[in-house]
Amino acid sequence: MAFFIWKDDYSVKVNQLDDQHKRLFTMLDEVYDKMMEFKGGETVASVLSGIVNYTMTHLADEERLMQSYGYPEYATHKLAHDNLKARVQEYLDKEARGERVDLIDVALFLKNWLFSHIAEVDKRYSAYFNSQGLS
């Protein structure tokens, strides 16, 4: 059963980015499923590697579009992305040092970050990109 459900309210009105956001929702569901089946032998890195890699690709794509279209809030938006990357790296570094990392905490952080980032930050570029002919 889908736990993270895409709603049209989340749309940023840019098909490429909406498709990527939808994929991230699907991947969050997959992480949730893995957490429910967690047997204790897996690492945070192994459980989250797919969504972390895809998220980094998505952020890079989003930043390229912002630069290409001269998005005026690019620097602020990129800072939000950089903060996410640093936080994810902190989790991975902590685990690499042999410290316990709670998979549920990581997944909840990613979920909360994604939902609030789309609703509060990504939505700001919607009208700008549309005015530049990107949809």
N, C-alpha and C positions, 0 to 999 in steps of 0.2 A: 504494500500500500504506500502511495506517495505521501511523504511527510512534509516536503517542501514543495508547495504547489505554486506554479507561475500564474499570476493574474495579469490581465491586460493593464491594470493600474500601474504595474511595474515598468511598462514600456517606456523607452526613451525615444521612440519614434525614429530610430535608425536601425534598419533591419539587421545589418551585420552585428551590431552590438546587442540588439535584443536576442538574436540567435545565440550569441555567446553567453549572455546572461541566463537564458533558458537552459543551456548546457550546464552552466554552473549549478543551477537548481537541481538538475538531474544528478550531477556528481555529488552534491551534498546529500541527496537521498541515498546514493550508493555508500557514502561514508557512514551515514546513519545506520544502514543495513549492516555494514561491517561491524559497527560498534555493538549492535544487538547480538551479533554472532561471535563477538570477541572471545577468544580462547586464552588470551594472556601471552601467547608467544610472539605476537606481532608487535612491531614497533610503530610509533607515531609516524615516522618517516615512511614506512611501508604502507600504512593505511591511507595516509594523506598524500602520497607522492603524485598520484594522478591529478587530484584537484589542485594541488599546489602548482604543479607544472602548467596546467591549463590556465590557472589564474594568472600566472606570470605572462603567459602568451597573450591573454586577453588584455591585461594592463598595458603591455607593449603596443598592441594593436590600437587601443583607445588613445594612448599617448601619441602615436604616429598620426592618427586622424586629427587630433587636436593641433599638432604642429603643422600639418599640411593645410589645415583650414584656418590657421591663425586664431585659434580659440583664445579669447582674452584672459580666461581664468586658468590657463594651462599650468602655470607655476604652482598655484594653490592646489589644483587637482592632482598634479604629480606628487606633491608633498604628501597628500593622503595615501597615494599608492606606495610611496617610499616608506611611510610609517607602517603600512600593512606588511610589506616585505621584511622590514626590520623585526616586526613582532613574530612573524612566521619563523624567521631565522633564529630568534631567541629560543623558540620551542625546540627547533632542531638541534641547536647548540647544547641546550640543557640536556637533551636526551643523549647526545654524543658524549657528554661528560659523565654519563651514567646516572644522572639524576632522574627521578620519576617525573614523567609528564602525563597528566591526566588527559586521555584522549577525548573525553566528554567536554572538558574545558576548552580544548583546542577546537573541536567541532562547533561548540556554541559560540566561541569567539568568531570563527569564520562565518557562521550563519548570521550573527548579529551585525558583523561588519558588512557583509554583502547586502543584507536587507537595508540597513541604514544608508550605506554608500549609494546604492541605486536610488533610493527615495529622496535623499537629501543632497547628494553631490552630482550624480550622473544626470539626474533630471534637469539640472541647470544648463547642460549643453544641448539639450533637445531642441529648443527653439532656435538656438544659434546655428546648429548643424542644418536644420531644416531650412533656415533662411539662406544658407549657402548651397542649397540644392541637394543636400545629402539626406536620404530617407531610407 
